[in-house]
Amino acid sequence: MSPDTITTLGERIRHMRESAKLSLRGLSEQVGIDMSLLGKIERGERQPTIEQIKWIAKYFKIDVKDMMKEYLSDQIANRIINENADIDILKVAEGKIKYYRKSNGIS
């Protein structure tokens, strides 16, 4: 799986786990997440908490910001699909983000 391949956060976690030759149980013990919950996260049936994302990122020595991008993009994509919204909504959201940042003095 190349870094440019579009996947879900759960798929990325599974790929990292399998690349490290870890079993589901092995990773769950290392990061302190119940094995059943970790399996659901990998399959996209559950979303991890921010704290769990941090634990996984720390274990695999990857930037938490990269994992958060995956997490948030999953959330946004699922919301657009579930609301049966047009993908053009992303352009509108981008404009609002710029406006909110400017209004609040955030760069």
N, C-alpha and C positions, 0 to 999 in steps of 0.2 A: 504494500500500500504506500503510494507516494504521498508526501506532505500535501500535495495539491488535490488529492482525491477528496471529493465531498463525501463526508460520512456524518453520522451522528456522534455525539459525545460517547454514548455507550459502545458504539462500534470501535471508536478510537481506543477506549479503555481495554476492550477485548483484544484488539490488535497488539497493544503494548504488553498486555499480560501474556499473550501467546508468544510474542517475540522474546520475552524474558523467560519463556519456558516455565511459567508458573501455572499451577492449577488454580481454579476458582477459589478453592479452599486456601491455598497458599497465599494468594493476594489478599483475601479477606482477613486472614490472620495478621498479615503485615500491616494493613491499613486500618484495622479495627472496624470493619464493616461486616455485618452479618452476611454469610455466604449466599443465602437466598436473596437478600436485597441486592447484593452486588450482581448476581445473575440477572435480576430484573432490570437493573440499570443498564447492563450490557445489551439486553434485548430491547431496550427502549420502553419497557413497561412501567418504569418508575424513573423519576428524576433524582439525582443526588442533591444533597444539601450543599451549600457553599462550603461548609466545613469539610464535608467528605471530598469535595473537589480539591481542596487544599491538601488533604492527607494523601490523595492519589498523586497529585502533582509533585509533592515533596518526595514520595516514595520513588517515582520514576525520574526525579530530578529534571522536571520540565517547568516552564514558566506558568504560574497560576493564571496569568492574563490570557495565555493561549487557551487554556482549558475553559476559562470564563467566556471567551469568544465562542467556543463550541457550544457551551451551555446556553448562552443567551440567543445564539442564532437558532438553536433547536427550539427554544421557547417561542421566538418570533415566527418561525416557519410553521410550527404547530398551531399557533393562534390564527395566522392567516388562513391556513387550511380549514381549521375548525369553524371559522366565521364565514367560510366560503367567500373571502374577500379577494379583490383583484391585487395582483402583485404590485401594481402601481402605487399601492398604499405605502410601499417602502420609500418612494420618492417624497411623498408627503411627509412621512415621518422624519426623513433626513432633513427636510426644511425646518420642521418643528424643533428638531434637536439643535440645529444651528441657531434658531431664534431663542430658545430657552437658554442656551449657553451664553449668547450675547447679552440677553436680558439679566442674567445672573452673574455676569462678569467671569464666566468660566471659559477657558480657552481649550 
